[in-house]
Amino acid sequence: MDHLASLPAGIDVDRRGPVVVVTMSRGENRFHPELLSGLESILDAIEADDAPAALALTGSGKFFSNGLDLEYMGSHPDEAEAILARVHSLFGRVLALDVPTVAAINGHAFAAGAMLALSFDLALMRADRGYFCLPEADLGLPFTPPMNALLTARLSPPAAHRAMVTAHRFTAPEALTAGIVTDLAPEEDLLDRAVTLATDLAGKPRQGIAAIKRGMYGSVIDALVPPTP
């Protein structure tokens, strides 16, 4: 993965044993085309390497990710549809990735940023700060069909209803109780805990993982990443 040295600013990659550790540090980590390009390149590199591996993703500061870069999309309306398609594809590629994936939610995960966290196999959340929230109901925005497919597949029906219909802001303890995340950790331990968990899972055969994920989420993956005709 040496060629990833040319990633856009604010996307850092570190290799800790078999775990590819990615840190987003672009403010609110909204899905600007540059951030999408960096994450896409990292997934390309993982998919092209058949060695045992796992992926851990985190943010920096107050935000894991605040979702779509609506300011950029509003000022570049000719790109908005393509950016949304790329965001859908990012979710689908992470969901289908043939290595174990762990999200370390260091701060706020809102809207599409929360959906990115749900695309990972497991998620840990900072225990004392940050919200998991789908604010679309407050904003008057419907979920796209691919987003709806992801959310209803990865959340229990009660959690999906509360998150999607009421736009509830889940604290870390609430997110754990709702099954949105699998564990909580202090900020200073969060990433290390995520890497340890990813390391323990990294040796699983990649072909088997891919087949299992396809069996579980095939229709969701196809909705997010439409098959090429």
N, C-alpha and C positions, 0 to 999 in steps of 0.2 A: 504493500500500500504506500510505497515511497512517493508515487506520483501525486498523492494527496497533499503534498506540501504546498501546492498552488491553490488551495481552497480560498474562497473569499474571506475577507477579514471578519473576525467575530465567529468563526467556526474552527474549533481546535480539535485535533484528533490525537489521541495517545493510545499506545498499545500496552496493555497490562496483561502479560501472558497471552492467553488466547482471546482476551476481551478487547474489542475495539471500543474505546471510550470517547464519546463525542460530547463536547461542551459548546453550547450556543451562548454567545455573549454579545448579542446585538440589541441591547436595550430590552424592549419588550418581546424580542424574538418573534415578531410577526412574520408572516410568510411572504416576504419580499422575494422577487425572482432570484436575487443573489443567494439568499438563504436556501431557497428550494434547489438551486443548482448545486450548492455545496452538499446538501443532504442526499440529493440524487447521485452525485459522484461517489459518495461514501457507500451507498447501497450497491452501485455498480461494482465497486471494488470488492465488497464482501461477496457478492454473487459470483464474481469471476474467480474467486479463490476457493478451492475445495477443501482447504485445511480446516481442522476443528476450530470453531470460533463462536463468539457471542457478541452481542451489541448492547452497550449501555449508553443512554442518552440523558443529558441533564442540561439545565440552563445556568444562569448566573444572576446574582442579585435577587431582586424581588420577583422575577418572572421565570417560569418555565417556558411558556409561550402564551401570548395574548391573541393568537389566531390570525385571521386574514389581515393583510396590510390594506385596509379599506382606503386609506389615504392615497396609497400608490394606485390602487385599482380605480379610484375615482378620478384621478388625474391622468390615467392611461386607460380609458374605457375600451379601447380597441384590444387591449391585452387581458381584460378582466375575465373573459370566458376561458381563455387558455390557462390563466393562472389558477382558476378554480379547478380545471381539469387536472392540472399538475398536483394540486393539493389532494384531490381525490386519489390520484395515482400514488402519491406518497403514502397515504394511509394504507392503501391496498398492498403496496410492496412491503411495507413493514409487517403488516398482518400475515403476509404469505412468506416472509423471509425464512430461509431454510436453516437458520441458526436461532438459538434462544435469544430473546430480547428483553431488556429490563429498562424501564423508565425511572429515573430518579427525579421526582417532581420537587424541585427546590423552592418553588414559589407559586405564584398564581398560574393556574392552567385554565384559560377561558376559551369558550367557543371552539374554533378549530384547533386551538392548542390543547384543549381537553380531549378532543377527538384523537389527536396524535398520541397522547398518552394511552388512550384506550386501544390503540392499534398494537401496543406492545404486549408481550405475553404476560408480563408481571410489572407492577408499578409499586414503587416505594414513595412515600410522601414525607416531606419535612413535618415534624410533629407539631411545631409551635406556631407556624405562620403559613399563610397562603390559603387560597380557596380553589376548589374545583367547581367550575360553573359553566353551564350552557345558557347564556343570557338571551338566546334568540327570541323567546317568548316576550321578554321585556322590550326588545328592539322591534318587534313586529315582523320578524324574519322567519319564514318557514325553513325547515331543514331540507336540503336537497335529498332526492331519493337515495343516492349512495350514502350520504351521511346518516339518514334514517336507518338504512340497513346496518351500518356499522354500529350505531348506538344501541339498537334493539337486539343485536347479536351479542354485544359485549357487556351490557348492563342487565341486571335482573329486571323483570317487569315493574316491580315497585320503584326501584331506583331510576329506571328509565323514565317512568311517568313523572316522578318528582323532579328529576333533573330537566327534562325536556318541556314539561307543561308549566311548571311553576318557576323555572329558572332559579331554583334554590342554590345558594352558595354553600357548598359543603366544606366545612372545616376538615382538617385532617382526621380527627377522631370520627366524625360523621362519615367521611369517605371510607374509612376502614370498616365501620359497622355496615355500610351499604354494599360492601364488596367491591367498591370502585378501585381501591388499592389493597395490596396484600400485606403491607407492613408500614410502620412509621419509624422514623429515626430522627435524632437531633441533626441540625444542619451540618455540624462538623463531621458527622459519621455517615451522612446519607449516601454520598457517592461511593465511599469505601464499602458500605453494606451492599449497595447495588452491584458493584464489581465482584464482590465475594460470591453473591448469589449467581451472577452470570458465569463466573468461573466454574462453579460447581455443576453447571448445566452444559458447559461448552463442548463436552466430549460426545454428545449424543449424535448418532449418524444423521447427516444432513438430509439424505434422501428420505429417510423415515419421517423426519420432522416436517418436510415439505408435504409429504403425502397426508400426514395427519391433519395439518392445517388446511390443506385443500379439502379433505373430507369434512372437516368441521365448518369451514367458512367459504366454501367454493362459490356460493351464490353471492356472498358479500364481496369477495375479491373480484368477481366478474362485474359487479355493479360499480366498484371503485375503479377498476382497471379493465375496461371493456376489451374482450378478446379481439385480436386483429382479424378482420374478415379473411 
